[in-house]
Amino acid sequence: MHKEKKEARYQRIYEQLELLVRKCQHPDARMASIIAVLHHKMQGFFWTGFYFLNNGELLVKTYQGPLACQVLEKGKGVCWAGITQNKTIIVPDVSQFPGHIACDARSKSEIVVPVHDPQGNVTGVLDIDSESFGTFDASDACFLEMIVKLIFV
């Protein structure tokens, strides 16, 4: 998808989600809506979901797509990198990422965006996989970072 078309789609999605999250203050309901809209409206999103910290483990929460790993091995993979580095991680080819956790072998590229609670602590990540190499770029990072902030507004 061309950059301008992708950014316009993200802008429409953001505006839609902004209206949706006003209807319910519960973070889990907001996450479910965010995942559903992203998964079904963004081209190339093969797996779309959240992992959240729970007693030192990174556990799957709301997601759409094929079956997910329920618990991600501590300190390994793109999701844990997003948590420990507290930044968005874009991986054009997951086979080149040291310690990548392959929950589904069809995944070829990935983006992980940290989720912060109202106090600013990293509590989880938005994780999106694609069946194509090089799906994600700085535009995805920018808009997805805006979108995850809607969880706790």
C-alpha positions in Angstrom: 0.0 0.0 0.0 1.4 3.4 -0.9 2.4 5.7 2.0 -0.3 8.3 1.4 -3.1 5.7 1.1 -1.9 3.9 4.3 -1.7 7.1 6.3 -5.2 8.2 5.1 -6.5 4.8 6.2 -4.8 5.0 9.6 -6.3 8.5 10.0 -9.8 7.3 9.4 -9.2 4.3 11.7 -7.9 6.6 14.4 -11.0 8.9 14.1 -13.3 5.8 14.2 -11.6 4.4 17.3 -11.6 7.8 19.1 -15.4 7.8 18.8 -15.7 4.1 19.8 -13.6 4.4 23.0 -15.8 7.2 24.4 -18.6 4.6 24.7 -16.8 2.5 27.3 -14.1 3.3 29.8 -12.9 -0.2 30.4 -9.4 -0.9 28.9 -10.2 -4.5 27.9 -13.3 -3.3 25.8 -11.2 -0.6 24.2 -8.4 -3.1 23.3 -10.9 -5.5 21.8 -12.3 -2.7 19.6 -8.8 -1.5 18.6 -7.8 -5.1 17.6 -11.0 -5.7 15.6 -10.8 -2.5 13.7 -7.0 -2.8 12.9 -7.2 -6.4 12.0 -10.0 -6.1 9.6 -9.2 -2.7 8.1 -5.4 -2.8 7.6 -4.1 -4.7 4.6 -1.5 -7.4 5.5 -2.3 -7.7 9.2 -2.1 -11.5 9.7 -2.1 -11.5 13.6 -3.1 -8.5 15.6 -3.1 -8.5 19.4 -2.0 -7.4 22.8 0.4 -9.0 25.3 0.4 -7.7 28.8 2.7 -8.2 31.8 1.2 -10.3 34.6 3.4 -11.2 37.6 6.6 -11.0 35.5 5.2 -13.0 32.5 4.1 -11.7 29.2 0.6 -13.1 28.5 -1.6 -12.9 25.5 -4.7 -10.8 25.9 -7.1 -9.7 23.2 -6.2 -10.8 19.6 -7.4 -11.7 16.2 -5.8 -14.1 13.8 -4.4 -17.6 14.2 -3.8 -19.2 17.6 -1.3 -17.3 19.7 1.4 -18.2 22.1 -0.2 -17.8 25.5 3.0 -17.0 27.4 6.1 -15.5 25.8 9.4 -16.8 27.1 10.9 -14.1 29.3 13.6 -11.9 27.6 13.1 -13.4 24.2 11.5 -12.2 21.0 10.2 -8.9 19.6 7.5 -8.4 22.2 10.0 -8.6 25.1 12.3 -6.3 23.2 9.5 -3.7 23.0 8.9 -4.1 26.8 12.6 -3.9 27.9 13.6 -1.2 25.4 10.3 0.8 25.9 10.1 1.6 22.2 8.4 0.5 19.0 10.3 -2.3 17.3 9.9 -2.8 13.5 11.2 -6.1 12.2 11.2 -6.4 8.3 12.2 -10.1 8.4 11.5 -12.0 11.7 14.0 -14.8 10.7 16.8 -12.1 11.2 15.7 -11.2 14.7 17.8 -12.9 17.4 15.5 -15.0 19.7 12.4 -14.5 17.6 9.5 -16.5 19.0 7.6 -18.1 16.1 4.0 -18.6 17.3 3.1 -19.2 13.6 5.6 -20.0 10.9 3.7 -17.9 8.4 4.7 -14.7 10.1 7.4 -12.9 8.1 7.5 -9.3 9.5 6.4 -7.7 12.8 5.8 -4.5 14.6 5.6 -4.2 18.4 4.4 -1.0 20.1 4.7 -0.5 23.9 1.5 0.2 25.9 1.8 2.6 28.8 -0.6 2.8 31.8 -1.9 6.2 33.0 1.2 6.6 35.2 3.6 6.0 32.2 4.7 2.5 33.0 5.1 0.0 30.2 2.4 -2.6 30.9 2.2 -4.5 27.6 2.6 -4.3 23.8 0.5 -4.2 20.7 1.9 -6.9 18.5 1.1 -7.2 14.8 2.5 -9.8 12.4 2.3 -10.0 8.6 2.7 -12.9 6.2 4.8 -10.6 3.9 8.3 -9.3 4.4 8.8 -5.6 5.1 5.2 -4.7 5.8 5.8 -2.2 8.5 7.4 1.3 8.4 7.6 4.6 10.3 4.1 5.4 9.3 2.7 2.3 11.0 4.8 3.1 14.1 3.5 6.7 14.3 -0.2 5.9 13.9 -0.1 2.7 16.1 1.6 4.7 18.8 -1.3 7.2 18.7 -3.8 4.4 18.6 -2.5 2.5 21.7 -2.8 5.7 23.7 -6.6 5.5 23.3 -6.7 2.5 25.7 -6.2 4.7 28.8 -7.5 8.2 27.7 
